[in-house]
Amino acid sequence: MYEDTYCEDITCFMGGVEKRNPGEAEFIAAVREVAESVFPYIEEHPQYRKARILERMTEPDRIISFRVTWEDDEGNIRVNRGFRVQFNNSIGPYKGGLRFHPTVNLSILKFLGFEQTFKNSLTGLPMGGAKGGSNFNPKGKSDREIMRFCQAYMTELQHYIGENTDVPAGDIGVGAREISYLFGQYKRLRNEWTGTITGKGLSYGGSLIRKEATGYGCVYFTKLMLEERQDSLAGKRVAISGSGNVAIYAAKKALELGATVVTMSDSSGFIYDESGINEEKLETVIQLKEVERARISKYVESYPEATFHEGQRPWSVKADVAMPCATQNELNLSEAKALVANGVLAVAEGANMPTDADAVEYFLEHKILFAPAKAANAGGVAVSGLEQSQNSLRVSWSREEVDDRLKAIMADIHTNCVKYGKEDADGSFVNYLKGANIAGFIKVADSMLAYGAV
Ligand code: NDP
C-alpha cells in the first residue's frame, strides 16, 4: 500500500499521489514538478522524510464544496458548484484567488492552491495557500445576475473565511466588480469591516499598485535575472503575450526600463511591431482592450507598419526576452525551440502555467534563464498581502512606498532562487525552477516540522 510506505524515491511517491487523486491531471502535474526539485533536497535532509512532510504538503488541509443557488433575470433557478480549497496554513492565514469559469474543477483548484502555497511562501509574507471558485460562467451574464451569483456564493463561503482564517482575492472571471459584490455581501452578513478580501477598490481599502503589481513584479524579476548574468534589460527586445492586466503592466514597466516591446496578443492572434510598442501605442492597446473591449487586431488600423497574425502566438519572432502573460499552456515545445533558435536569453512566466513541461525542460537544457510563475508572478499576491497589512493598520501607503516594497520582495525572491537554484560545478547556471521550489518548500516544511504531527 502506497499510503503506509515511506517512499524512498519519486516513482513510489508519485504512485501514491496518482492513486489518491485519480484523474486529476493538473494537480498531479503540479506535484510532480515540485517533487522533482524537492526530492533530492529531502534526501539530504532526512528530518523532512521522517516526518513525511511532502506527503502532508500534497494533501490539502481541507476542501469545501457547496451548492450555489441563484435566480437569473428570467426568474429561472440556477445551480452551480462552489469550492474553496484550503491547502496549507502553516505560515499564515490561507490566501489565494477565486476563479469563476466553466472549466473550474477540483483538479484545477487543487493545482492552483498547491502552487499558491509555494508562491506565498516565496514572498516572505505570512500567507498560507488556497484557491477557490465556481464553474459559473460570467460571460454573457447581466450585471444583476453577476451580483446575485456573487451574493449567493458568499452566503455560503463566509462560514469558512475571515481576516485571520482565509483571505480570498480575484482570479480569472473575478475582477473589481465581482470583488466588490463579494466583499459587500461579506460585510453585510458579518456586520464587520475587515480586510477579508483583497483587490478592493481604492475608496474601500484597496491598495495602490495592486493592479500593476503582477506585471511590474515580473519585469523586476527578469531584470534581476539578467543582471545576475552581468547583462541588463535596457535595449532588449521583449515578446509579450496577452493584453490583459498582467501583459499591459509588464509592457509598461519593460518600456520604462528601456526595453523594446515588440508583440502583444489576445485569443484571436498577435501583433508584431518591429519598431516597438511605445508608451503612446500601449495607450492604444489599453483603450482597445479595456475601454472598447475590442480585438487586438485593430491595433494595425492605427499603426499600419505593424502586422497582425491571426490565430498565432508570438513565439516565432526574434526576441531576447519572452514573457507569456495570457493564459495556461500557451508556449509549447516547438515554440520553445523557435525562441531558442532566435536567441532568447530569458523567459519569465507572467501567467500561471503558460509553459508546457517539455518546453520548460528544453529551456533548462539550453541554459535559458527561466522564471517559473510561482516566482515571476508573485508580485500580485505580494501586494495583496500588503493590502491586508494596510487594512489591519488602517493606513494607506503611497504608490512609491508600495512599489518599493514590491521591488524588495521580488529581489528577495530572486536571491532565494539563486541560493537554492545554482547548478553546474561552478554554480554558473541558476535553475530558477528548482530554486523557487526548494526555497518555497523550506519555510513551509520547517513550520510543519515545528508543529509536530498535525
Ligand atoms: P486578463 O483576463 O486581464 O487577461 C488575459 C489575457 O489573455 C487577455 O489578453 C486574453 O485575451 C488572453 N487570453 C485568454 N485566453 C487566451 C487563449 N486561450 N489564448 C490566447 N490568449 C488568451 O487576465 P490577467 O492578465 O489578470 O491574467 C493572466 C494570467 O496571469 C492568468 O494565468 C492569471 O491566472 C495569471 N495571474 C494573474 C495575476 C493578476 O494579478 N492579475 C496574478 C498572478 C497570476 P482575450 O481578450 O481575447 O480574452
Boltz pocket constraint, residues with backbone or C-beta under 6 A from the ligand:
constraints:
  - pocket:
      binder: B
      contacts: [[A, 171], [A, 172], [A, 210], [A, 211], [A, 214], [A, 242], [A, 243], [A, 244], [A, 245], [A, 246], [A, 247], [A, 265], [A, 266], [A, 267], [A, 268], [A, 294], [A, 325], [A, 326], [A, 327], [A, 328], [A, 330], [A, 350], [A, 351], [A, 352], [A, 353], [A, 377], [A, 380], [A, 381]]
      max_distance: 6.0
